[in-house]
Amino acid sequence: MIKNIFLLIVAFSYCSNLSAQKFDDLAQTPPMGWNSWNKFGCDVSEKLIMEIADEMVSSGMKAAGYEYVVIDDCWQVGRDENGEIMVDEERFPNGMKYLADYIHSKGLKFGIYSCAGIYTCQGRPGGRGNEFQDARTYARWGVDYLKYDWCYATGKDIKTAGSSQEHAKSSYTTMRDAIYAAGRPIVFSICDWGFQQPWEWGKDVGHLWRTYWDIKDRWASLLIIFDKQKGLEKYAGPGHWNDPDMLEVGNGGMTNEEYKTHFSLWCMLAAPLITGNDIRTMSTETKEILTNKEIIALDQDTLGKQGFCYRDNGDYEIWIKELGNNERAVCLLNRSDEIKNVQVDFDVLLKVNSTYWKLKPYKLEDYKVRDLWEHKELNTEKSTQYIDITPHSVKVFRYIKK
């Protein structure tokens, strides 16, 4: 009898361990880094990635918090007779271990891409059926971040729109377990484009999950994706983040004002900040956006709260993000093509919370209100003020306790 009880306890403990196969101490704030896809697509190489790593350090990006250098699709060309994933030797002559070591020598972290399907989105070999072998390979190379796509996941079509939530959860859980079994802590990025509502199940599987289609370097695309984030704030927190996709800041399809808006909104969302521009040649304006430490601090706040939409007037919105130390950020968004002159009650915006009806007992006189793009404090002796917001732009304020 005692022996049977002992066996049951052992079995229960074993099953409990099996159900917790994620490295929980990673991504306690949203990951920050760079990914090759938005700018370079399949045109990736060892030379490019090493130059990007060098520039991450010399440009001040690393000092601002960016740490992951991620190679997206097209680095792999096949599998050998043992099923081992093969690297494009022409583009990466020294192999991935060499490249990872170089990136690590810069004080940065190395990321790579694969896919839950039989092929990647660009038709390269995917991870399906090879998850444990690939995870061991990635661990041996020194990978710190894995973006895992969803093309050909049913083996039939590239976008697998007809797949089920259970199939997606199962596929990503297999890779999660493979990473855990390989023994190297790797941030696991789920990229099913929000098809199977990963926010409902992703917390125990990955560290971040895409919520919608790929972003395009256009104002309209930014707004479409941003709108899809409304209501998802309850699913985000330390170690598990909603991912509205990578940043397009500096890629040329939007104005600098629109890029400031793009960056501000992603920070209000506590989104991963994975930039996708050519940082070797970025303009001063782009660098100033991407390294605005006051805006980045909202994203990286350790309370881990995603912002919520407090007011939606169609082409004018107010977003609020709760921060640690009973502080908060407020973002005023002008989606329209015209200048907006809006009335702002700083006292109300300090007190309101996500339930809208129960106000917090904060006092405006206990806070300084700082404009995070103008880098200056506001005079809030009058709590109600009128503010001009130019088209496609934002005003972002932080309440700082005195």
KAHUDA-V371801 format. One record per backbone hydrogen bond with DSSP energy under -0.5 kcal/mol. NH is the residue of the N-H (numbers start at 0). CO is the residue of the C=O. Records with the same first field share a line. If there is no record, write none. Layout:
NH=CO ; CO
This chain:
4=0
5=1
6=2
7=3
8=4
9=5
10=6
11=7
12=8
13=9
14=10
15=11
16=12
17=13
18=14
19=16
23=21
25=22
29=298
32=272
33=67
34=274
35=69
39=35
40=35 ; 36
42=39
43=41
45=90
48=44
49=45
50=46
51=47
52=48
53=49
54=50
55=51
56=52
57=53
58=54
59=56
61=55
63=59
64=60 ; 61
65=60
66=31
67=31
68=108
69=33 ; 67
70=110
71=69
76=85
77=85
79=83
82=79
85=77
87=74
88=86
91=87
94=91
97=93
98=94
99=95
100=96
101=97
102=98
103=99
104=100
105=101 ; 102
106=103
107=102
108=66
110=68
111=144
113=146
115=148
117=151
119=123
122=119
125=117
126=114
127=116
129=126
133=129
134=130
135=131
136=132
137=133
138=134
139=135
140=136
141=137
142=137
143=109
144=109
145=186
146=111
147=145 ; 188
148=113 ; 146
151=156 ; 157
152=149
154=151
162=159
167=163
168=164
169=165
170=166
171=167
172=168
173=169
174=170
175=171
176=172
177=173
178=174
179=175
180=176
181=177
182=178 ; 179
183=178
184=182
186=143
188=145 ; 186
189=187 ; 207
190=147
193=209
194=191
196=193
199=196
200=197
201=197
203=200
204=201
205=201
206=187
207=187
208=240
209=189
210=242
217=215
221=217
222=218
223=219
224=220
225=221
226=222
227=223
228=225
229=226
231=228
234=231
235=232
236=239
238=26
239=236
240=206
242=208
243=241
246=273
250=247
258=254
259=255
260=256
261=257
262=258
263=259
264=260
265=261
266=262
267=263
268=264
269=266
270=265
272=30
273=271
274=32 ; 272
275=246
278=276
280=277
286=282
287=283
288=284
289=285
290=286
291=288
292=290
294=291
295=291
296=292
297=293 ; 294
298=294
299=295
300=297
303=300
306=267
307=319
309=307 ; 317
310=317
312=310 ; 315
314=312
316=332
317=310
318=330
319=307
320=328
322=326
325=322
326=323
327=398
328=320
329=396
330=318
331=394
332=316 ; 330
333=331 ; 392
334=314 ; 332
335=314
339=388
341=339 ; 386
343=341 ; 384
345=343 ; 382
348=344
349=345
350=346
351=347
355=352
356=354
358=356
359=350
361=359
365=362
366=363
367=399
369=367 ; 397
370=375
371=369 ; 395
374=370
375=370
377=368
379=377
382=380
384=343 ; 382
386=341
388=339
391=333 ; 335
392=333 ; 389
394=331
396=329
397=369
398=327
399=367 ; 397
401=365
